[in-house]
């Protein structure tokens, strides 16, 4: 995700939170769930990447790849998480998998 897209995502998240407590609470819940716990943050980010592929959410793919990289993921772990998503939903996820590979390429992972 480009810096502008990342800044825009953060700005819009704040805008939503400023206008309704639900969005603020949901954001806090998301941060809490993805924090280190019984399952390390790295594994949670990789799981999130698989789910993002299954749900065909490009913004989520980028967010989870960046989170996984920050948590120490390597190339093989990221590709395996993408493959789990593809297996979970089938060939309909190929456009999202291609997008995920473009994000890996953008981050010099490939």
N, C-alpha and C positions, 0 to 999 in steps of 0.2 A: 504494500500500500504506500503510495507516495506520501510525502510529508503533508501536502495540502489535504489529501484525503484523510489522513490520520488526524490532522488538526480539525478538519470539518466534522469528523465523527465525534471527537471529543467535545467540540463546541455544541453540536446538536444534542449529544447526550446531556450536557449541562442545561441546555435550553429546555429539554423535556423534564429534567429533574426539577428545574426552577418553577415549572408550571404545574407539576403534580407529584405528590409524595410517592406515588406508586413507582415512578421511574427512578427516583432516588433510592428507594428501598430495594428495587430489583437490582440496580447497579451494585449496591453494597452486598447483596446476596451472591451475585455473580463473583465478585472479588473474594468473598469468603469461601465459596465452594471451590474456586480454582487455586486457593492458597495451599501451601504444603500442609499435609495432614497425614492420616493413615495411608493415603495414596500420595506419593510425591507430585509436586506441581508439574514436572516434566511429563509424567504419565497422564495427568489430567489434560494437559495441552494436546498431547498426541491423541487422546480419546476425543477431545473436542474437534481435532482436525478430521478424524474419521467421521464423526457426526456431521460436520460441515459438508463433507463430500456427499454423504447420504442425503442431506437436505438441500443440496445444490445451492449453498449460500457462499458466493464468491467473497464477500466482505468477511464472512466468518472464517473462510479458508485462510485468507491473508492474516487475520487477527491471530488465529491459532498457530499458524506457521511462525509468525513473529514471536508469539509467546513461548512456543516450544524452543525456538532458537535461543531466546533469552534464558530459558531454563536448562540449556546445554544439549539440546537435541543434535544428533548428527544426521547426515544425508540418508543413511540406511533406515534410521528410525522414522524419518519424515516420509520417505517413500513407502515404507511398510504401512504406516497409518493411512496413507492415501489408498493403498491397495485394499485395506480392510473396508474402507468406505465403498470402494467399487464393488467388492464382493457382496457387501451388505445390500446393495440396491441394484446392481447390474450395470449393463452397458449404458443405461440412461444417464449415468454419472460421468461418462467419458468427457463431456464438455467441462465439467467442474474439475475433473482430474487434470485435463489439459491446462486449465487455468492455474491449478495448484503447481504444476510443473513450471509454468511461466513465472510464478512467484518465486519458486526455488531458483530459477535461472536469474531472476532479478537480484536475488540475494547472493549470487555467486556460489550456490550450493551445488549446481550441476556443472 
